[in-house]
Amino acid sequence: MLTTTISDFRKDIKSYFDSVTENFETLIINRGKKNAVVIISLDEYNSLCATQHELSSKTNEQRLDSAISKLNKHEGVTRDLIVE
């Protein structure tokens, strides 16, 4: 996670954006007392939205928890990919 001030951000915007997009960094720009902005890449944002969607339903959340539990107990099933 990177942090900077708005002044430093202005001086080197491209470098900060490159770090966010190429290194999957999260950038926090401090703008004063309790006033900050977070910048993340579009890929990271889309991933967060997908996770939020998957966990928005109790049924989905329970299915995911069950699948994770089975994998942690080595009860997962391996299947071959069907190629047509």
PDB file of N, CA, C and O in Angstrom, chain B, residues numbered from 101:
ATOM      1  N   MET B 101       0.847  -1.163   0.000  1.00  0.00           N
ATOM      2  CA  MET B 101       0.000   0.000   0.000  1.00  0.00           C
ATOM      3  C   MET B 101       0.899   1.234   0.000  1.00  0.00           C
ATOM      4  O   MET B 101       1.854   1.330   0.771  1.00  0.00           O
ATOM      5  N   LEU B 102       0.574   2.158  -0.870  1.00  0.00           N
ATOM      6  CA  LEU B 102       1.313   3.415  -0.969  1.00  0.00           C
ATOM      7  C   LEU B 102       0.493   4.535  -0.343  1.00  0.00           C
ATOM      8  O   LEU B 102      -0.735   4.543  -0.425  1.00  0.00           O
ATOM      9  N   THR B 103       1.182   5.470   0.276  1.00  0.00           N
ATOM     10  CA  THR B 103       0.500   6.666   0.774  1.00  0.00           C
ATOM     11  C   THR B 103       1.281   7.883   0.310  1.00  0.00           C
ATOM     12  O   THR B 103       2.504   7.845   0.180  1.00  0.00           O
ATOM     13  N   THR B 104       0.558   8.949   0.066  1.00  0.00           N
ATOM     14  CA  THR B 104       1.186  10.192  -0.363  1.00  0.00           C
ATOM     15  C   THR B 104       0.276  11.358  -0.015  1.00  0.00           C
ATOM     16  O   THR B 104      -0.866  11.181   0.408  1.00  0.00           O
ATOM     17  N   THR B 105       0.808  12.535  -0.204  1.00  0.00           N
ATOM     18  CA  THR B 105       0.004  13.748  -0.046  1.00  0.00           C
ATOM     19  C   THR B 105      -0.497  14.170  -1.418  1.00  0.00           C
ATOM     20  O   THR B 105       0.007  13.709  -2.442  1.00  0.00           O
ATOM     21  N   ILE B 106      -1.464  15.023  -1.430  1.00  0.00           N
ATOM     22  CA  ILE B 106      -1.998  15.508  -2.701  1.00  0.00           C
ATOM     23  C   ILE B 106      -0.915  16.276  -3.469  1.00  0.00           C
ATOM     24  O   ILE B 106      -0.862  16.203  -4.697  1.00  0.00           O
ATOM     25  N   SER B 107      -0.063  17.003  -2.764  1.00  0.00           N
ATOM     26  CA  SER B 107       1.012  17.762  -3.425  1.00  0.00           C
ATOM     27  C   SER B 107       2.004  16.829  -4.114  1.00  0.00           C
ATOM     28  O   SER B 107       2.358  17.042  -5.274  1.00  0.00           O
ATOM     29  N   ASP B 108       2.453  15.792  -3.397  1.00  0.00           N
ATOM     30  CA  ASP B 108       3.388  14.836  -4.006  1.00  0.00           C
ATOM     31  C   ASP B 108       2.729  14.061  -5.141  1.00  0.00           C
ATOM     32  O   ASP B 108       3.375  13.749  -6.142  1.00  0.00           O
ATOM     33  N   PHE B 109       1.459  13.753  -4.988  1.00  0.00           N
ATOM     34  CA  PHE B 109       0.734  13.048  -6.036  1.00  0.00           C
ATOM     35  C   PHE B 109       0.713  13.876  -7.321  1.00  0.00           C
ATOM     36  O   PHE B 109       0.947  13.353  -8.410  1.00  0.00           O
ATOM     37  N   ARG B 110       0.436  15.143  -7.185  1.00  0.00           N
ATOM     38  CA  ARG B 110       0.398  16.032  -8.357  1.00  0.00           C
ATOM     39  C   ARG B 110       1.733  16.067  -9.088  1.00  0.00           C
ATOM     40  O   ARG B 110       1.780  16.145 -10.316  1.00  0.00           O
ATOM     41  N   LYS B 111       2.822  16.008  -8.317  1.00  0.00           N
ATOM     42  CA  LYS B 111       4.161  16.098  -8.902  1.00  0.00           C
ATOM     43  C   LYS B 111       4.510  14.884  -9.749  1.00  0.00           C
ATOM     44  O   LYS B 111       5.290  14.991 -10.695  1.00  0.00           O
ATOM     45  N   ASP B 112       3.933  13.721  -9.414  1.00  0.00           N
ATOM     46  CA  ASP B 112       4.344  12.489 -10.091  1.00  0.00           C
ATOM     47  C   ASP B 112       3.160  11.554 -10.344  1.00  0.00           C
ATOM     48  O   ASP B 112       3.224  10.365 -10.032  1.00  0.00           O
ATOM     49  N   ILE B 113       2.099  12.087 -10.901  1.00  0.00           N
ATOM     50  CA  ILE B 113       0.875  11.324 -11.132  1.00  0.00           C
ATOM     51  C   ILE B 113       1.147  10.053 -11.934  1.00  0.00           C
ATOM     52  O   ILE B 113       0.676   8.978 -11.560  1.00  0.00           O
ATOM     53  N   LYS B 114       1.885  10.158 -13.010  1.00  0.00           N
ATOM     54  CA  LYS B 114       2.125   9.000 -13.876  1.00  0.00           C
ATOM     55  C   LYS B 114       2.790   7.857 -13.120  1.00  0.00           C
ATOM     56  O   LYS B 114       2.390   6.701 -13.259  1.00  0.00           O
ATOM     57  N   SER B 115       3.792   8.175 -12.329  1.00  0.00           N
ATOM     58  CA  SER B 115       4.492   7.141 -11.565  1.00  0.00           C
ATOM     59  C   SER B 115       3.546   6.441 -10.581  1.00  0.00           C
ATOM     60  O   SER B 115       3.578   5.218 -10.441  1.00  0.00           O
ATOM     61  N   TYR B 116       2.717   7.216  -9.913  1.00  0.00           N
ATOM     62  CA  TYR B 116       1.756   6.628  -8.973  1.00  0.00           C
ATOM     63  C   TYR B 116       0.745   5.748  -9.716  1.00  0.00           C
ATOM     64  O   TYR B 116       0.449   4.638  -9.272  1.00  0.00           O
ATOM     65  N   PHE B 117       0.226   6.222 -10.819  1.00  0.00           N
ATOM     66  CA  PHE B 117      -0.722   5.423 -11.595  1.00  0.00           C
ATOM     67  C   PHE B 117      -0.074   4.148 -12.114  1.00  0.00           C
ATOM     68  O   PHE B 117      -0.702   3.089 -12.116  1.00  0.00           O
ATOM     69  N   ASP B 118       1.183   4.241 -12.557  1.00  0.00           N
ATOM     70  CA  ASP B 118       1.895   3.043 -13.019  1.00  0.00           C
ATOM     71  C   ASP B 118       2.027   2.016 -11.893  1.00  0.00           C
ATOM     72  O   ASP B 118       1.822   0.823 -12.117  1.00  0.00           O
ATOM     73  N   SER B 119       2.365   2.469 -10.696  1.00  0.00           N
ATOM     74  CA  SER B 119       2.483   1.549  -9.554  1.00  0.00           C
ATOM     75  C   SER B 119       1.155   0.878  -9.236  1.00  0.00           C
ATOM     76  O   SER B 119       1.107  -0.314  -8.933  1.00  0.00           O
ATOM     77  N   VAL B 120       0.085   1.650  -9.308  1.00  0.00           N
ATOM     78  CA  VAL B 120      -1.246   1.108  -9.003  1.00  0.00           C
ATOM     79  C   VAL B 120      -1.646   0.060 -10.036  1.00  0.00           C
ATOM     80  O   VAL B 120      -2.130  -1.013  -9.677  1.00  0.00           O
ATOM     81  N   THR B 121      -1.448   0.364 -11.302  1.00  0.00           N
ATOM     82  CA  THR B 121      -1.919  -0.552 -12.346  1.00  0.00           C
ATOM     83  C   THR B 121      -0.973  -1.706 -12.614  1.00  0.00           C
ATOM     84  O   THR B 121      -1.430  -2.816 -12.886  1.00  0.00           O
ATOM     85  N   GLU B 122       0.325  -1.482 -12.546  1.00  0.00           N
ATOM     86  CA  GLU B 122       1.284  -2.534 -12.887  1.00  0.00           C
ATOM     87  C   GLU B 122       1.632  -3.430 -11.702  1.00  0.00           C
ATOM     88  O   GLU B 122       1.932  -4.610 -11.887  1.00  0.00           O
ATOM     89  N   ASN B 123       1.593  -2.885 -10.493  1.00  0.00           N
ATOM     90  CA  ASN B 123       2.005  -3.641  -9.305  1.00  0.00           C
ATOM     91  C   ASN B 123       0.839  -3.968  -8.377  1.00  0.00           C
ATOM     92  O   ASN B 123       1.040  -4.468  -7.270  1.00  0.00           O
ATOM     93  N   PHE B 124      -0.365  -3.688  -8.826  1.00  0.00           N
ATOM     94  CA  PHE B 124      -1.577  -3.934  -8.032  1.00  0.00           C
ATOM     95  C   PHE B 124      -1.483  -3.282  -6.653  1.00  0.00           C
ATOM     96  O   PHE B 124      -1.913  -3.851  -5.649  1.00  0.00           O
ATOM     97  N   GLU B 125      -0.916  -2.087  -6.627  1.00  0.00           N
ATOM     98  CA  GLU B 125      -0.800  -1.332  -5.383  1.00  0.00           C
ATOM     99  C   GLU B 125      -2.106  -0.596  -5.103  1.00  0.00           C
ATOM    100  O   GLU B 125      -2.866  -0.283  -6.019  1.00  0.00           O
ATOM    101  N   THR B 126      -2.349  -0.329  -3.841  1.00  0.00           N
ATOM    102  CA  THR B 126      -3.428   0.554  -3.426  1.00  0.00           C
ATOM    103  C   THR B 126      -2.770   1.867  -3.024  1.00  0.00           C
ATOM    104  O   THR B 126      -1.791   1.870  -2.277  1.00  0.00           O
ATOM    105  N   LEU B 127      -3.297   2.966  -3.509  1.00  0.00           N
ATOM    106  CA  LEU B 127      -2.728   4.276  -3.220  1.00  0.00           C
ATOM    107  C   LEU B 127      -3.699   5.075  -2.366  1.00  0.00           C
ATOM    108  O   LEU B 127      -4.867   5.232  -2.720  1.00  0.00           O
ATOM    109  N   ILE B 128      -3.211   5.576  -1.249  1.00  0.00           N
ATOM    110  CA  ILE B 128      -4.011   6.439  -0.390  1.00  0.00           C
ATOM    111  C   ILE B 128      -3.421   7.838  -0.471  1.00  0.00           C
ATOM    112  O   ILE B 128      -2.241   8.046  -0.188  1.00  0.00           O
ATOM    113  N   ILE B 129      -4.249   8.782  -0.857  1.00  0.00           N
ATOM    114  CA  ILE B 129      -3.825  10.180  -0.943  1.00  0.00           C
ATOM    115  C   ILE B 129      -4.440  10.919   0.234  1.00  0.00           C
ATOM    116  O   ILE B 129      -5.657  11.080   0.318  1.00  0.00           O
ATOM    117  N   ASN B 130      -3.581  11.366   1.139  1.00  0.00           N
ATOM    118  CA  ASN B 130      -4.041  12.110   2.311  1.00  0.00           C
ATOM    119  C   ASN B 130      -4.307  13.555   1.919  1.00  0.00           C
ATOM    120  O   ASN B 130      -3.483  14.211   1.282  1.00  0.00           O
ATOM    121  N   ARG B 131      -5.491  14.034   2.321  1.00  0.00           N
ATOM    122  CA  ARG B 131      -5.884  15.403   1.959  1.00  0.00           C
ATOM    123  C   ARG B 131      -6.196  16.235   3.192  1.00  0.00           C
ATOM    124  O   ARG B 131      -6.909  17.234   3.101  1.00  0.00           O
ATOM    125  N   GLY B 132      -5.678  15.839   4.327  1.00  0.00           N
ATOM    126  CA  GLY B 132      -5.955  16.575   5.555  1.00  0.00           C
ATOM    127  C   GLY B 132      -6.559  15.648   6.585  1.00  0.00           C
ATOM    128  O   GLY B 132      -6.573  14.429   6.411  1.00  0.00           O
ATOM    129  N   LYS B 133      -7.057  16.231   7.656  1.00  0.00           N
ATOM    130  CA  LYS B 133      -7.621  15.452   8.747  1.00  0.00           C
ATOM    131  C   LYS B 133      -8.810  14.614   8.271  1.00  0.00           C
ATOM    132  O   LYS B 133      -9.804  15.145   7.777  1.00  0.00           O
ATOM    133  N   LYS B 134      -8.686  13.301   8.429  1.00  0.00           N
ATOM    134  CA  LYS B 134      -9.773  12.357   8.114  1.00  0.00           C
ATOM    135  C   LYS B 134     -10.359  12.573   6.722  1.00  0.00           C
ATOM    136  O   LYS B 134     -11.548  12.341   6.500  1.00  0.00           O
ATOM    137  N   ASN B 135      -9.539  13.007   5.805  1.00  0.00           N
ATOM    138  CA  ASN B 135     -10.016  13.281   4.459  1.00  0.00           C
ATOM    139  C   ASN B 135      -9.008  12.698   3.475  1.00  0.00           C
ATOM    140  O   ASN B 135      -8.013  13.341   3.142  1.00  0.00           O
ATOM    141  N   ALA B 136      -9.270  11.481   3.014  1.00  0.00           N
ATOM    142  CA  ALA B 136      -8.329  10.806   2.121  1.00  0.00           C
ATOM    143  C   ALA B 136      -9.079  10.182   0.949  1.00  0.00           C
ATOM    144  O   ALA B 136     -10.298  10.010   0.982  1.00  0.00           O
ATOM    145  N   VAL B 137      -8.319   9.855  -0.073  1.00  0.00           N
ATOM    146  CA  VAL B 137      -8.859   9.215  -1.269  1.00  0.00           C
ATOM    147  C   VAL B 137      -8.056   7.954  -1.510  1.00  0.00           C
ATOM    148  O   VAL B 137      -6.840   7.938  -1.322  1.00  0.00           O
ATOM    149  N   VAL B 138      -8.749   6.880  -1.933  1.00  0.00           N
ATOM    150  CA  VAL B 138      -8.088   5.622  -2.254  1.00  0.00           C
ATOM    151  C   VAL B 138      -8.170   5.404  -3.757  1.00  0.00           C
ATOM    152  O   VAL B 138      -9.235   5.558  -4.355  1.00  0.00           O
ATOM    153  N   ILE B 139      -7.047   5.045  -4.367  1.00  0.00           N
ATOM    154  CA  ILE B 139      -7.008   4.740  -5.793  1.00  0.00           C
ATOM    155  C   ILE B 139      -6.576   3.289  -5.949  1.00  0.00           C
ATOM    156  O   ILE B 139      -5.554   2.867  -5.406  1.00  0.00           O
ATOM    157  N   ILE B 140      -7.376   2.530  -6.704  1.00  0.00           N
ATOM    158  CA  ILE B 140      -7.046   1.143  -7.027  1.00  0.00           C
ATOM    159  C   ILE B 140      -7.198   0.959  -8.537  1.00  0.00           C
ATOM    160  O   ILE B 140      -7.826   1.775  -9.212  1.00  0.00           O
ATOM    161  N   SER B 141      -6.621  -0.112  -9.050  1.00  0.00           N
ATOM    162  CA  SER B 141      -6.733  -0.373 -10.487  1.00  0.00           C
ATOM    163  C   SER B 141      -8.152  -0.834 -10.831  1.00  0.00           C
ATOM    164  O   SER B 141      -8.905  -1.268  -9.959  1.00  0.00           O
ATOM    165  N   LEU B 142      -8.495  -0.733 -12.090  1.00  0.00           N
ATOM    166  CA  LEU B 142      -9.802  -1.190 -12.552  1.00  0.00           C
ATOM    167  C   LEU B 142      -9.957  -2.689 -12.322  1.00  0.00           C
ATOM    168  O   LEU B 142     -11.035  -3.145 -11.942  1.00  0.00           O
ATOM    169  N   ASP B 143      -8.898  -3.459 -12.545  1.00  0.00           N
ATOM    170  CA  ASP B 143      -8.963  -4.908 -12.297  1.00  0.00           C
ATOM    171  C   ASP B 143      -9.285  -5.205 -10.836  1.00  0.00           C
ATOM    172  O   ASP B 143     -10.103  -6.075 -10.538  1.00  0.00           O
ATOM    173  N   GLU B 144      -8.636  -4.478  -9.925  1.00  0.00           N
ATOM    174  CA  GLU B 144      -8.888  -4.671  -8.496  1.00  0.00           C
ATOM    175  C   GLU B 144     -10.320  -4.276  -8.150  1.00  0.00           C
ATOM    176  O   GLU B 144     -10.989  -4.968  -7.383  1.00  0.00           O
ATOM    177  N   TYR B 145     -10.782  -3.184  -8.705  1.00  0.00           N
ATOM    178  CA  TYR B 145     -12.159  -2.731  -8.467  1.00  0.00           C
ATOM    179  C   TYR B 145     -13.165  -3.770  -8.951  1.00  0.00           C
ATOM    180  O   TYR B 145     -14.118  -4.101  -8.246  1.00  0.00           O
ATOM    181  N   ASN B 146     -12.942  -4.283 -10.164  1.00  0.00           N
ATOM    182  CA  ASN B 146     -13.845  -5.302 -10.706  1.00  0.00           C
ATOM    183  C   ASN B 146     -13.844  -6.561  -9.849  1.00  0.00           C
ATOM    184  O   ASN B 146     -14.889  -7.181  -9.652  1.00  0.00           O
ATOM    185  N   SER B 147     -12.690  -6.934  -9.346  1.00  0.00           N
ATOM    186  CA  SER B 147     -12.588  -8.099  -8.471  1.00  0.00           C
ATOM    187  C   SER B 147     -13.382  -7.879  -7.183  1.00  0.00           C
ATOM    188  O   SER B 147     -14.094  -8.775  -6.729  1.00  0.00           O
ATOM    189  N   LEU B 148     -13.261  -6.695  -6.599  1.00  0.00           N
ATOM    190  CA  LEU B 148     -14.023  -6.378  -5.391  1.00  0.00           C
ATOM    191  C   LEU B 148     -15.529  -6.404  -5.651  1.00  0.00           C
ATOM    192  O   LEU B 148     -16.299  -6.889  -4.822  1.00  0.00           O
ATOM    193  N   CYS B 149     -15.941  -5.886  -6.796  1.00  0.00           N
ATOM    194  CA  CYS B 149     -17.368  -5.896  -7.147  1.00  0.00           C
ATOM    195  C   CYS B 149     -17.873  -7.321  -7.334  1.00  0.00           C
ATOM    196  O   CYS B 149     -18.977  -7.648  -6.898  1.00  0.00           O
ATOM    197  N   ALA B 150     -17.073  -8.176  -7.979  1.00  0.00           N
ATOM    198  CA  ALA B 150     -17.469  -9.569  -8.178  1.00  0.00           C
ATOM    199  C   ALA B 150     -17.591 -10.284  -6.837  1.00  0.00           C
ATOM    200  O   ALA B 150     -18.532 -11.046  -6.618  1.00  0.00           O
ATOM    201  N   THR B 151     -16.638 -10.037  -5.941  1.00  0.00           N
ATOM    202  CA  THR B 151     -16.693 -10.653  -4.608  1.00  0.00           C
ATOM    203  C   THR B 151     -17.922 -10.174  -3.853  1.00  0.00           C
ATOM    204  O   THR B 151     -18.614 -10.967  -3.215  1.00  0.00           O
ATOM    205  N   GLN B 152     -18.191  -8.888  -3.927  1.00  0.00           N
ATOM    206  CA  GLN B 152     -19.380  -8.350  -3.256  1.00  0.00           C
ATOM    207  C   GLN B 152     -20.644  -9.009  -3.795  1.00  0.00           C
ATOM    208  O   GLN B 152     -21.548  -9.348  -3.032  1.00  0.00           O
ATOM    209  N   HIS B 153     -20.705  -9.188  -5.115  1.00  0.00           N
ATOM    210  CA  HIS B 153     -21.873  -9.825  -5.721  1.00  0.00           C
ATOM    211  C   HIS B 153     -22.009 -11.266  -5.244  1.00  0.00           C
ATOM    212  O   HIS B 153     -23.103 -11.706  -4.890  1.00  0.00           O
ATOM    213  N   GLU B 154     -20.905 -11.995  -5.235  1.00  0.00           N
ATOM    214  CA  GLU B 154     -20.947 -13.403  -4.814  1.00  0.00           C
ATOM    215  C   GLU B 154     -21.382 -13.545  -3.364  1.00  0.00           C
ATOM    216  O   GLU B 154     -22.046 -14.517  -3.005  1.00  0.00           O
ATOM    217  N   LEU B 155     -21.009 -12.578  -2.527  1.00  0.00           N
ATOM    218  CA  LEU B 155     -21.352 -12.661  -1.105  1.00  0.00           C
ATOM    219  C   LEU B 155     -22.645 -11.933  -0.757  1.00  0.00           C
ATOM    220  O   LEU B 155     -23.029 -11.875   0.411  1.00  0.00           O
ATOM    221  N   SER B 156     -23.319 -11.374  -1.764  1.00  0.00           N
ATOM    222  CA  SER B 156     -24.535 -10.606  -1.494  1.00  0.00           C
ATOM    223  C   SER B 156     -25.731 -11.494  -1.169  1.00  0.00           C
ATOM    224  O   SER B 156     -26.716 -11.021  -0.603  1.00  0.00           O
ATOM    225  N   SER B 157     -25.657 -12.751  -1.514  1.00  0.00           N
ATOM    226  CA  SER B 157     -26.739 -13.696  -1.237  1.00  0.00           C
ATOM    227  C   SER B 157     -26.262 -14.693  -0.179  1.00  0.00           C
ATOM    228  O   SER B 157     -25.155 -15.222  -0.269  1.00  0.00           O
ATOM    229  N   LYS B 158     -27.096 -14.941   0.811  1.00  0.00           N
ATOM    230  CA  LYS B 158     -26.746 -15.920   1.859  1.00  0.00           C
ATOM    231  C   LYS B 158     -26.488 -17.288   1.253  1.00  0.00           C
ATOM    232  O   LYS B 158     -25.583 -17.998   1.693  1.00  0.00           O
ATOM    233  N   THR B 159     -27.269 -17.667   0.251  1.00  0.00           N
ATOM    234  CA  THR B 159     -27.100 -18.969  -0.390  1.00  0.00           C
ATOM    235  C   THR B 159     -25.728 -19.066  -1.047  1.00  0.00           C
ATOM    236  O   THR B 159     -25.026 -20.063  -0.876  1.00  0.00           O
ATOM    237  N   ASN B 160     -25.344 -18.035  -1.797  1.00  0.00           N
ATOM    238  CA  ASN B 160     -24.017 -18.029  -2.433  1.00  0.00           C
ATOM    239  C   ASN B 160     -22.913 -18.075  -1.382  1.00  0.00           C
ATOM    240  O   ASN B 160     -21.935 -18.808  -1.528  1.00  0.00           O
ATOM    241  N   GLU B 161     -23.076 -17.298  -0.338  1.00  0.00           N
ATOM    242  CA  GLU B 161     -22.064 -17.261   0.720  1.00  0.00           C
ATOM    243  C   GLU B 161     -21.895 -18.637   1.361  1.00  0.00           C
ATOM    244  O   GLU B 161     -20.772 -19.067   1.622  1.00  0.00           O
ATOM    245  N   GLN B 162     -23.001 -19.323   1.612  1.00  0.00           N
ATOM    246  CA  GLN B 162     -22.931 -20.652   2.213  1.00  0.00           C
ATOM    247  C   GLN B 162     -22.277 -21.652   1.262  1.00  0.00           C
ATOM    248  O   GLN B 162     -21.497 -22.498   1.700  1.00  0.00           O
ATOM    249  N   ARG B 163     -22.582 -21.568  -0.023  1.00  0.00           N
ATOM    250  CA  ARG B 163     -21.959 -22.462  -1.007  1.00  0.00           C
ATOM    251  C   ARG B 163     -20.454 -22.253  -1.066  1.00  0.00           C
ATOM    252  O   ARG B 163     -19.685 -23.213  -1.086  1.00  0.00           O
ATOM    253  N   LEU B 164     -20.041 -20.995  -1.093  1.00  0.00           N
ATOM    254  CA  LEU B 164     -18.614 -20.691  -1.124  1.00  0.00           C
ATOM    255  C   LEU B 164     -17.909 -21.166   0.142  1.00  0.00           C
ATOM    256  O   LEU B 164     -16.825 -21.747   0.070  1.00  0.00           O
ATOM    257  N   ASP B 165     -18.517 -20.923   1.295  1.00  0.00           N
ATOM    258  CA  ASP B 165     -17.937 -21.388   2.557  1.00  0.00           C
ATOM    259  C   ASP B 165     -17.814 -22.905   2.579  1.00  0.00           C
ATOM    260  O   ASP B 165     -16.811 -23.444   3.045  1.00  0.00           O
ATOM    261  N   SER B 166     -18.838 -23.592   2.074  1.00  0.00           N
ATOM    262  CA  SER B 166     -18.816 -25.057   2.026  1.00  0.00           C
ATOM    263  C   SER B 166     -17.703 -25.555   1.105  1.00  0.00           C
ATOM    264  O   SER B 166     -16.996 -26.505   1.441  1.00  0.00           O
ATOM    265  N   ALA B 167     -17.547 -24.918  -0.049  1.00  0.00           N
ATOM    266  CA  ALA B 167     -16.507 -25.316  -0.997  1.00  0.00           C
ATOM    267  C   ALA B 167     -15.118 -25.097  -0.406  1.00  0.00           C
ATOM    268  O   ALA B 167     -14.238 -25.946  -0.548  1.00  0.00           O
ATOM    269  N   ILE B 168     -14.926 -23.969   0.249  1.00  0.00           N
ATOM    270  CA  ILE B 168     -13.627 -23.683   0.877  1.00  0.00           C
ATOM    271  C   ILE B 168     -13.334 -24.686   1.968  1.00  0.00           C
ATOM    272  O   ILE B 168     -12.205 -25.161   2.096  1.00  0.00           O
ATOM    273  N   SER B 169     -14.342 -25.010   2.757  1.00  0.00           N
ATOM    274  CA  SER B 169     -14.172 -25.991   3.834  1.00  0.00           C
ATOM    275  C   SER B 169     -13.769 -27.356   3.277  1.00  0.00           C
ATOM    276  O   SER B 169     -12.872 -28.009   3.810  1.00  0.00           O
ATOM    277  N   LYS B 170     -14.435 -27.786   2.202  1.00  0.00           N
ATOM    278  CA  LYS B 170     -14.099 -29.073   1.583  1.00  0.00           C
ATOM    279  C   LYS B 170     -12.662 -29.073   1.054  1.00  0.00           C
ATOM    280  O   LYS B 170     -11.939 -30.055   1.217  1.00  0.00           O
ATOM    281  N   LEU B 171     -12.254 -27.978   0.426  1.00  0.00           N
ATOM    282  CA  LEU B 171     -10.889 -27.899  -0.094  1.00  0.00           C
ATOM    283  C   LEU B 171      -9.868 -27.930   1.038  1.00  0.00           C
ATOM    284  O   LEU B 171      -8.824 -28.572   0.918  1.00  0.00           O
ATOM    285  N   ASN B 172     -10.163 -27.247   2.124  1.00  0.00           N
ATOM    286  CA  ASN B 172      -9.247 -27.234   3.265  1.00  0.00           C
ATOM    287  C   ASN B 172      -9.115 -28.611   3.916  1.00  0.00           C
ATOM    288  O   ASN B 172      -8.087 -28.926   4.515  1.00  0.00           O
ATOM    289  N   LYS B 173     -10.157 -29.419   3.794  1.00  0.00           N
ATOM    290  CA  LYS B 173     -10.141 -30.784   4.354  1.00  0.00           C
ATOM    291  C   LYS B 173      -9.667 -31.801   3.319  1.00  0.00           C
ATOM    292  O   LYS B 173      -9.726 -33.007   3.556  1.00  0.00           O
ATOM    293  N   HIS B 174      -9.198 -31.311   2.173  1.00  0.00           N
ATOM    294  CA  HIS B 174      -8.737 -32.161   1.070  1.00  0.00           C
ATOM    295  C   HIS B 174      -9.840 -33.100   0.586  1.00  0.00           C
ATOM    296  O   HIS B 174      -9.584 -34.253   0.236  1.00  0.00           O
ATOM    297  N   GLU B 175     -11.060 -32.589   0.573  1.00  0.00           N
ATOM    298  CA  GLU B 175     -12.207 -33.356   0.093  1.00  0.00           C
ATOM    299  C   GLU B 175     -12.658 -32.872  -1.283  1.00  0.00           C
ATOM    300  O   GLU B 175     -13.762 -33.190  -1.726  1.00  0.00           O
ATOM    301  N   GLY B 176     -11.818 -32.116  -1.947  1.00  0.00           N
ATOM    302  CA  GLY B 176     -12.164 -31.612  -3.273  1.00  0.00           C
ATOM    303  C   GLY B 176     -12.136 -32.717  -4.304  1.00  0.00           C
ATOM    304  O   GLY B 176     -11.539 -33.771  -4.085  1.00  0.00           O
ATOM    305  N   VAL B 177     -12.775 -32.475  -5.413  1.00  0.00           N
ATOM    306  CA  VAL B 177     -12.846 -33.449  -6.498  1.00  0.00           C
ATOM    307  C   VAL B 177     -12.109 -32.884  -7.707  1.00  0.00           C
ATOM    308  O   VAL B 177     -12.345 -31.746  -8.111  1.00  0.00           O
ATOM    309  N   THR B 178     -11.220 -33.684  -8.277  1.00  0.00           N
ATOM    310  CA  THR B 178     -10.499 -33.284  -9.476  1.00  0.00           C
ATOM    311  C   THR B 178     -11.204 -33.886 -10.684  1.00  0.00           C
ATOM    312  O   THR B 178     -11.521 -35.075 -10.706  1.00  0.00           O
ATOM    313  N   ARG B 179     -11.442 -33.056 -11.679  1.00  0.00           N
ATOM    314  CA  ARG B 179     -12.108 -33.529 -12.888  1.00  0.00           C
ATOM    315  C   ARG B 179     -11.286 -33.119 -14.100  1.00  0.00           C
ATOM    316  O   ARG B 179     -10.618 -32.085 -14.097  1.00  0.00           O
ATOM    317  N   ASP B 180     -11.346 -33.944 -15.129  1.00  0.00           N
ATOM    318  CA  ASP B 180     -10.659 -33.615 -16.366  1.00  0.00           C
ATOM    319  C   ASP B 180     -11.511 -32.630 -17.147  1.00  0.00           C
ATOM    320  O   ASP B 180     -12.741 -32.681 -17.116  1.00  0.00           O
ATOM    321  N   LEU B 181     -10.838 -31.744 -17.841  1.00  0.00           N
ATOM    322  CA  LEU B 181     -11.510 -30.780 -18.692  1.00  0.00           C
ATOM    323  C   LEU B 181     -12.008 -31.478 -19.948  1.00  0.00           C
ATOM    324  O   LEU B 181     -11.267 -32.220 -20.593  1.00  0.00           O
ATOM    325  N   ILE B 182     -13.257 -31.238 -20.288  1.00  0.00           N
ATOM    326  CA  ILE B 182     -13.836 -31.835 -21.485  1.00  0.00           C
ATOM    327  C   ILE B 182     -13.516 -30.933 -22.666  1.00  0.00           C
ATOM    328  O   ILE B 182     -13.924 -29.772 -22.697  1.00  0.00           O
ATOM    329  N   VAL B 183     -12.791 -31.464 -23.630  1.00  0.00           N
ATOM    330  CA  VAL B 183     -12.425 -30.691 -24.808  1.00  0.00           C
ATOM    331  C   VAL B 183     -13.166 -31.289 -26.006  1.00  0.00           C
ATOM    332  O   VAL B 183     -13.046 -32.478 -26.301  1.00  0.00           O
ATOM    333  N   GLU B 184     -13.918 -30.453 -26.673  1.00  0.00           N
ATOM    334  CA  GLU B 184     -14.690 -30.945 -27.824  1.00  0.00           C
ATOM    335  C   GLU B 184     -14.112 -30.440 -29.100  1.00  0.00           C
ATOM    336  O   GLU B 184     -14.625 -30.749 -30.175  1.00  0.00           O
TER     337      GLU B 184
END
